Amino acid sequence: MILSCEELISMARNAIKEVDVNQLHSLQSAPVCMIDVREPGEFATGHIAGVINMPRGVLEMQIGGHPALKGKPVDDVSIYLICRSGARSALAAESLQRMGITKVYSVAGGMVAWQEAGLPLA
């Protein structure tokens, strides 16, 4: 059975935990692991302050290098993933869960929702 992109994303969203942009914004004052999974060119057009860019294509290989994870087991820290619309971050969250990481969250609506909410960009 071949799945469409939309079906694959829907399945991922059903398997993961999501937070909205306001929840993520309220967490910014605490030390959290926030990762923007967009490509570097997208990231450069505007991103959330304090977010580290790890493109979706290399996330699984680079996740342990995030500064918030240094010296800690990956599963001891909550990880928040964001992309443009919430699709890539949902797929990325599902992938990290398959690696055994349980405290991973996708930001619903992604940067589109962040900007529509009028939240600040770096």
Phi and psi restraints in degrees (value plus and minus 20) as a CYANA .aco file:
   2 ILE   PHI    -114.8   -74.8
   2 ILE   PSI     110.8   150.8
   3 LEU   PHI    -119.4   -79.4
   3 LEU   PSI     125.6   165.6
   4 SER   PHI     -98.0   -58.0
   4 SER   PSI     145.1   185.1
   5 CYS   PHI     -77.5   -37.5
   5 CYS   PSI     -64.1   -24.1
   6 GLU   PHI     -81.8   -41.8
   6 GLU   PSI     -60.0   -20.0
   7 GLU   PHI     -86.5   -46.5
   7 GLU   PSI     -61.6   -21.6
   8 LEU   PHI     -82.3   -42.3
   8 LEU   PSI     -64.1   -24.1
   9 ILE   PHI     -85.6   -45.6
   9 ILE   PSI     -61.4   -21.4
  10 SER   PHI     -81.0   -41.0
  10 SER   PSI     -62.7   -22.7
  11 MET   PHI     -82.9   -42.9
  11 MET   PSI     -61.0   -21.0
  12 ALA   PHI     -83.1   -43.1
  12 ALA   PSI     -65.3   -25.3
  13 ARG   PHI     -81.2   -41.2
  13 ARG   PSI     -52.2   -12.2
  14 ASN   PHI     -93.4   -53.4
  14 ASN   PSI     -37.4     2.6
  15 ALA   PHI    -121.8   -81.8
  15 ALA   PSI     -25.8    14.2
  16 ILE   PHI    -141.6  -101.6
  16 ILE   PSI     156.9   196.9
  17 LYS   PHI    -125.6   -85.6
  17 LYS   PSI     118.6   158.6
  18 GLU   PHI    -140.8  -100.8
  18 GLU   PSI     131.3   171.3
  19 VAL   PHI    -143.0  -103.0
  19 VAL   PSI     136.8   176.8
  20 ASP   PHI    -112.4   -72.4
  20 ASP   PSI     151.5   191.5
  21 VAL   PHI     -83.8   -43.8
  21 VAL   PSI     -52.3   -12.3
  22 ASN   PHI     -88.8   -48.8
  22 ASN   PSI     -56.6   -16.6
  23 GLN   PHI     -83.0   -43.0
  23 GLN   PSI     -65.3   -25.3
  24 LEU   PHI     -83.2   -43.2
  24 LEU   PSI     -63.2   -23.2
  25 HIS   PHI     -79.5   -39.5
  25 HIS   PSI     -59.1   -19.1
  26 SER   PHI     -89.4   -49.4
  26 SER   PSI     -40.2    -0.2
  27 LEU   PHI    -106.0   -66.0
  27 LEU   PSI     -31.2     8.8
  28 GLN   PHI     -81.7   -41.7
  28 GLN   PSI     -44.6    -4.6
  29 SER   PHI     -96.9   -56.9
  29 SER   PSI     -36.6     3.4
  30 ALA   PHI    -116.9   -76.9
  30 ALA   PSI     134.6   174.6
  31 PRO   PHI     -94.0   -54.0
  31 PRO   PSI      86.1   126.1
  32 VAL   PHI    -147.2  -107.2
  32 VAL   PSI     143.0   183.0
  33 CYS   PHI    -116.1   -76.1
  33 CYS   PSI      84.6   124.6
  34 MET   PHI    -132.7   -92.7
  34 MET   PSI     110.2   150.2
  35 ILE   PHI    -148.7  -108.7
  35 ILE   PSI     108.9   148.9
  36 ASP   PHI    -116.5   -76.5
  36 ASP   PSI      96.9   136.9
  37 VAL   PHI    -113.4   -73.4
  37 VAL   PSI      -8.8    31.2
  38 ARG   PHI     -93.2   -53.2
  38 ARG   PSI     148.3   188.3
  39 GLU   PHI     -91.1   -51.1
  39 GLU   PSI     134.5   174.5
  40 PRO   PHI     -73.3   -33.3
  40 PRO   PSI     -59.3   -19.3
  41 GLY   PHI     -82.9   -42.9
  41 GLY   PSI     -58.8   -18.8
  42 GLU   PHI     -87.3   -47.3
  42 GLU   PSI     -63.9   -23.9
  43 PHE   PHI     -78.1   -38.1
  43 PHE   PSI     -60.5   -20.5
  44 ALA   PHI     -86.5   -46.5
  44 ALA   PSI     -40.3    -0.3
  45 THR   PHI     -98.0   -58.0
  45 THR   PSI     -30.4     9.6
  46 GLY   PHI     127.8   167.8
  46 GLY   PSI     114.9   154.9
  47 HIS   PHI    -170.2  -130.2
  47 HIS   PSI     153.6   193.6
  48 ILE   PHI    -101.3   -61.3
  48 ILE   PSI     115.5   155.5
  49 ALA   PHI     -77.2   -37.2
  49 ALA   PSI     114.4   154.4
  50 GLY   PHI      67.8   107.8
  50 GLY   PSI     -25.9    14.1
  51 VAL   PHI    -102.6   -62.6
  51 VAL   PSI     119.5   159.5
  52 ILE   PHI    -118.0   -78.0
  52 ILE   PSI     118.0   158.0
  53 ASN   PHI    -110.2   -70.2
  53 ASN   PSI      98.1   138.1
  54 MET   PHI    -153.0  -113.0
  54 MET   PSI      78.6   118.6
  55 PRO   PHI     -74.0   -34.0
  55 PRO   PSI     128.6   168.6
  56 ARG   PHI     -69.8   -29.8
  56 ARG   PSI     -58.0   -18.0
  57 GLY   PHI     -88.2   -48.2
  57 GLY   PSI     -38.0     2.0
  58 VAL   PHI    -143.3  -103.3
  58 VAL   PSI     -16.1    23.9
  59 LEU   PHI     -74.4   -34.4
  59 LEU   PSI     -71.1   -31.1
  60 GLU   PHI     -80.7   -40.7
  60 GLU   PSI     -53.1   -13.1
  61 MET   PHI    -100.7   -60.7
  61 MET   PSI     -44.4    -4.4
  62 GLN   PHI    -128.3   -88.3
  62 GLN   PSI     -25.0    15.0
  63 ILE   PHI     -74.4   -34.4
  63 ILE   PSI     -59.4   -19.4
  64 GLY   PHI     -86.8   -46.8
  64 GLY   PSI     -35.5     4.5
  65 GLY   PHI    -107.9   -67.9
  65 GLY   PSI     -20.5    19.5
  66 HIS   PHI     -85.1   -45.1
  66 HIS   PSI     114.2   154.2
  67 PRO   PHI     -75.2   -35.2
  67 PRO   PSI     -52.7   -12.7
  68 ALA   PHI     -91.0   -51.0
  68 ALA   PSI     -33.4     6.6
  69 LEU   PHI    -123.8   -83.8
  69 LEU   PSI     -25.3    14.7
  70 LYS   PHI     -77.5   -37.5
  70 LYS   PSI     104.5   144.5
  71 GLY   PHI      55.9    95.9
  71 GLY   PSI     -13.2    26.8
  72 LYS   PHI    -144.1  -104.1
  72 LYS   PSI     128.3   168.3
  73 PRO   PHI     -82.7   -42.7
  73 PRO   PSI     118.8   158.8
  74 VAL   PHI     -73.9   -33.9
  74 VAL   PSI     -54.6   -14.6
  75 ASP   PHI    -103.7   -63.7
  75 ASP   PSI     -18.3    21.7
  76 ASP   PHI    -105.5   -65.5
  76 ASP   PSI     -30.4     9.6
  77 VAL   PHI    -139.3   -99.3
  77 VAL   PSI     117.1   157.1
  78 SER   PHI     -95.9   -55.9
  78 SER   PSI     113.6   153.6
  79 ILE   PHI    -135.3   -95.3
  79 ILE   PSI     106.9   146.9
  80 TYR   PHI    -133.4   -93.4
  80 TYR   PSI     104.1   144.1
  81 LEU   PHI    -129.7   -89.7
  81 LEU   PSI     117.6   157.6
  82 ILE   PHI    -156.0  -116.0
  82 ILE   PSI     128.7   168.7
  83 CYS   PHI    -159.4  -119.4
  83 CYS   PSI    -177.1  -137.1
  84 ARG   PHI     -91.2   -51.2
  84 ARG   PSI     -69.5   -29.5
  85 SER   PHI    -140.8  -100.8
  85 SER   PSI     -29.2    10.8
  86 GLY   PHI      83.1   123.1
  86 GLY   PSI     -25.1    14.9
  87 ALA   PHI     -97.0   -57.0
  87 ALA   PSI     -74.6   -34.6
  88 ARG   PHI     -83.1   -43.1
  88 ARG   PSI     -56.8   -16.8
  89 SER   PHI     -87.6   -47.6
  89 SER   PSI     -53.3   -13.3
  90 ALA   PHI     -85.8   -45.8
  90 ALA   PSI     -65.9   -25.9
  91 LEU   PHI     -83.5   -43.5
  91 LEU   PSI     -58.9   -18.9
  92 ALA   PHI     -86.9   -46.9
  92 ALA   PSI     -60.9   -20.9
  93 ALA   PHI     -82.2   -42.2
  93 ALA   PSI     -62.3   -22.3
  94 GLU   PHI     -82.5   -42.5
  94 GLU   PSI     -60.9   -20.9
  95 SER   PHI     -83.8   -43.8
  95 SER   PSI     -64.3   -24.3
  96 LEU   PHI     -85.1   -45.1
  96 LEU   PSI     -56.2   -16.2
  97 GLN   PHI     -81.9   -41.9
  97 GLN   PSI     -58.8   -18.8
  98 ARG   PHI     -84.3   -44.3
  98 ARG   PSI     -45.1    -5.1
  99 MET   PHI     -99.1   -59.1
  99 MET   PSI     -25.8    14.2
 100 GLY   PHI      81.0   121.0
 100 GLY   PSI     -17.1    22.9
 101 ILE   PHI    -103.4   -63.4
 101 ILE   PSI      99.9   139.9
 102 THR   PHI    -120.2   -80.2
 102 THR   PSI     -43.9    -3.9
 103 LYS   PHI    -116.4   -76.4
 103 LYS   PSI      41.6    81.6
 104 VAL   PHI    -144.4  -104.4
 104 VAL   PSI     116.5   156.5
 105 TYR   PHI    -153.8  -113.8
 105 TYR   PSI     119.7   159.7
 106 SER   PHI    -119.7   -79.7
 106 SER   PSI     121.8   161.8
 107 VAL   PHI    -108.8   -68.8
 107 VAL   PSI      92.5   132.5
 108 ALA   PHI     -81.6   -41.6
 108 ALA   PSI     111.1   151.1
 109 GLY   PHI      63.0   103.0
 109 GLY   PSI     -34.1     5.9
 110 GLY   PHI      35.3    75.3
 110 GLY   PSI    -169.9  -129.9
 111 MET   PHI     -86.1   -46.1
 111 MET   PSI     -47.6    -7.6
 112 VAL   PHI     -80.5   -40.5
 112 VAL   PSI     -68.5   -28.5
 113 ALA   PHI     -86.3   -46.3
 113 ALA   PSI     -57.8   -17.8
 114 TRP   PHI     -78.0   -38.0
 114 TRP   PSI     -68.9   -28.9
 115 GLN   PHI     -89.9   -49.9
 115 GLN   PSI     -58.5   -18.5
 116 GLU   PHI     -83.0   -43.0
 116 GLU   PSI     -49.4    -9.4
 117 ALA   PHI     -99.6   -59.6
 117 ALA   PSI     -25.8    14.2
 118 GLY   PHI      54.2    94.2
 118 GLY   PSI       4.3    44.3
 119 LEU   PHI    -101.7   -61.7
 119 LEU   PSI     133.6   173.6
 120 PRO   PHI     -91.1   -51.1
 120 PRO   PSI     127.8   167.8
 121 LEU   PHI    -135.4   -95.4
 121 LEU   PSI     133.1   173.1
